[in-house]
Amino acid sequence: MDMGVAIFPTHYAVDPATMARLAEERGHDSLWFPEHTHIPASRRSPYPGGGDLPRKYSHTYDLFVAMTAAAAATKKLRVGSGICLLVERDPIVTAKEVASIDVLSGGRVELGVGLGWNREEMENHGTDPRRRTGVLRERVEAMKAIWTEEEATYHGEHVDFDRIWSWPKPAQRPHPPVLVGGNGPGVTGRVLAFGDGWMPNFARGDIRERGRSLLAEAGRPLDLTVMGAPADARALAELEEAGFRRALHWLPSAGRGEVERAMDAFEAAVAEVNGP
């Protein structure tokens, strides 16, 4: 099983470049960053984890700036979004950002996308939360058209453009993997419709059985990556048996010492699963 780590890239924690070098030096295959452009002060949308919203949510660097710093500091490490809130982003601009990082990194980008949970945040970007599923699908489809077509065209309900030129095209062919995040009842349909893989949260529901079912139903290769995997060898072995290729462990948004202690525990659990 491949191992990777994820961290909220805050200005008070290990910086993205240092974090990336640390992950690469310690044998991780990938480093992932989440994003929030801002956090509405209203707090009308409850935090899914319960209780008060952690400080790190409102203190992150921009996602693609953090990914660029991480990619520039490393040679082999894959750099991913976990997740990119595409329902809050312009797809033409985002397609260029992703392609640019992919080319500059030599083809090391992984794009996790999802709906998000903070309704006020979506509304501030002009997205109706009730329509976010359709918005996400069309924006992914439009980006894939931009990445793969010399003169891209897309006509949908939420995204609409005629014949555009946009370079660079991604280094990866046909494009960087698009992993659909989420654990809700509709996520399987989204993965099958426009995803190259599934990236669920470990702590929510029986993802092992759902992963097996998804692989059987897809009839095509799918990348199963779990977010928030524990430092527990038995749990990791069960995920691997269910078809998950990569486990990502959340690191604290903290100084290097605390981050490395968390990495030590996770790496020991992965080593137990992978063997000598």
N, C-alpha and C positions, 0 to 999 in steps of 0.2 A: 504494500500500500504506500502510495506517495503521501508525503506529509507537507503541509504548508501552515502558515500562520496568518492571522488577521489582526489588525489593530486600528483603532480610531487614531488617525494621524493628527494629534493635537499639538499646539505650540508649546505645551508644557511637558511633553513626553519625549522619548527618543525620536529624533527627527527621521523623516522617511528614508533619506539616503543611508544614514547609519543603520537603521533598522534593516534595510535591504541587504547591506553588506554582511550584517550579522546573520541573517537568515541564509544567505548563500554560503557563507563560511561554515555554517553548521549543518549543511546538507539538505536544507529544505528545497522543495521544487518550486515553491511559489510564495508570494506575499500579496495580501489582499487588503484593500482599504474600503470602508463604507463611505457614504456621503450624506450630508445634509447641508444645503446651501445656507440655511438659517433655521432657527427654531422659533416658531411663534410664541410670544409670551403669554398668550391666552390660556394655554394648557387645556383646551377643550377636548382634544384627542388624548385619551388616557395612554400612558406608556404601557406597551404590551408586556413588559417585564414586571409590571406592578410597582406601586410605590412612586417615589419621586423620580423624575427623569434625571439620569446621571449627567454630570457637568460636561462630560466629553462630547455629548451630542451637539452642543452649541459652540464648540471650540475647535472644530476640525479645519485643517487646510482644505483648499479646493481639491476635489478628487483627482482631476487630471494633472494638476500641478504636483501633487504627491506622487502619482504614478510615474511622472516624468523624472522626478528626482530619484526615485527608486531604480528605474530602468537605467538611468545614466550612471549610477553608482555600481552597477553589476554587469556581469557578462552572460550568465546563463539563467539566472532566476527569472521565472515567469511572474508577471506583475498583473494583478487583477483588481476589478471593481467588485466589491462584495457588500452592497450592490449599488449600481448606478441607478438613480431615480429618474429614469428616462421619461416618465410622465411629467417631469418638471423641466425638461430640456428640449431645445430646438434640435430636431433630428439632423438637419443639414450641417449645423455647426458641430454637433456631437460626432457625426460620421467622420468629419475632417480631423477632429481631435484624436479619435481612436486610431484612425489610419496613420496619422502623423507619428504618434507614439509607437505604433507597431513597426513602422519603417525605421525610425530612429533607434529602436531597440533590437532590430534584426528579427522581428517576428515573435515577440515574447508577451503579447497582450492577451489576457482573458477578460471577456466582458460579461460580468454578471449583471442582470437587469431585474427589476421588480417593480411592483406597484407602490410600495411604501405604505405607511400606516397613519401618517400625520395629515389629516384632512385639511387643516388650516394651511399647512405648508404648500400643499398642492394648489389650493385656491389662490394663494398669493402669487403663484406662477400662471394663473389663468386656466387651470385644469379643474373641471368639474369632477369631484371624487366618484360620483356615480357612473361616470363614463370612462374611468381610468383604464379598464381592461382593454377596451377598444383603442384607446389612445396608445397604450403600450404596444399592442400588436402592430398597428400601422406604423409607428415610429421605428420599430425593429425592421419591419419589411422595407420601409423606405431607406433605411440605412444600408441594408443589404443590397438594395438596388444601386445606391450610390457607390458602394464598394466594388461591385461586380460589373457594372455597365459603363461603357465609355460615355454614352449620353443617357443619363438616368432620367426616368419618368416615373412618377407615382401619383395615382389618383385615388384618394380615399375620402372618408367622411371627415377625418381629423387632420390628414396630411395631404397636400395637393400641390404638385409642381410639374411643369413641363420641361423636358429636355435641358438638363443642366450638366455642366462640366465640373468635376471636382477631383483634384489630385492632391496628394499622392493616393494611389490605391494601396490597401494594406499589403504588407510583405507576406502574410499568410494567405494561402489560397484555399477556398475562395474568399475567406475573410476570417478574422479572429473568432474563436468559439464564442457563441452567445449562450450563456447558461442562465436559465430562468429560475430566479429565486422565489421562495414562498412555500408554505405548507397548507394553504387553504384548499377547499374542495375543488376549485377550478384550475389549480396549477397544472395538473396533468394535461388538460386540454391545451393550455398555453405552451407547454413543452413540445407536445406533438405538433402544434400548429406552426410555431416559428422558432423553436429552440434547438440548440445543438446538445443540450444537456440540462440537468436539473441540479439545483443547489439549495436543498432544504436546510432548515435549522434543526439541529440534532434534538433539541429539547421539546419539540412540538410534534406529537403524534408518532405513529409507527411508521417511520420512514423506510425501514428495512423491507417490509412487505409491499409498500407502495413502490419502492425502487424495483423490486423484482417484477411487479405487475407492469410497470412502465417499460422496462426493458423488453418484456415479452410482447407488449402491445405495439411498440414502436416499429418493429421490423427493420430497424436500421441502427447503426451504432449511436449510442448516447453516452455522454460523459456524466457520471454521477459523482458529484462532489458534495460532501457534507460540511456545513458551516457550524462552528461551535462544538466540534468533537471534543470529548473529554480526554483527560490524560489517564485513560483506563484501557488496558490491553484487551480485556474481554469484550468491551463494547466496540473497540476498533476491529477486532477479529470478526465480530458478528456483522459489522457494516461491510467489511471486505467480502464476506461470504455472500452477502445480499447483492453484490455487484458494484459497490462504491469503490471508485479507483483512488480517490484522494480525500484525506481528512484534513480539515482546517481547524486550528485551535485558536480561540480568542486570547490575545495577550492583553495585559493591563496597560492602559495609557499612563505610563509611569517612566521612571528613570531606568537606566540600563541594568542595574543590579536586579531590580524586581522583575524586569522583562526576562532576563536570562534565567532566573530561577524558575519561572513559569515554563520556559522553553525546555529546561532540563527535565522536568517532570513529563512533559508531553513526548519528548524525544525518547525517553526511557520506555514509555508505553509502546510507541511505534516500533522500537527495536525489539521488544518482546514479541510483537506480532510478526515482524519481518524475519526474525531470526538472525543468526550471525552472518 
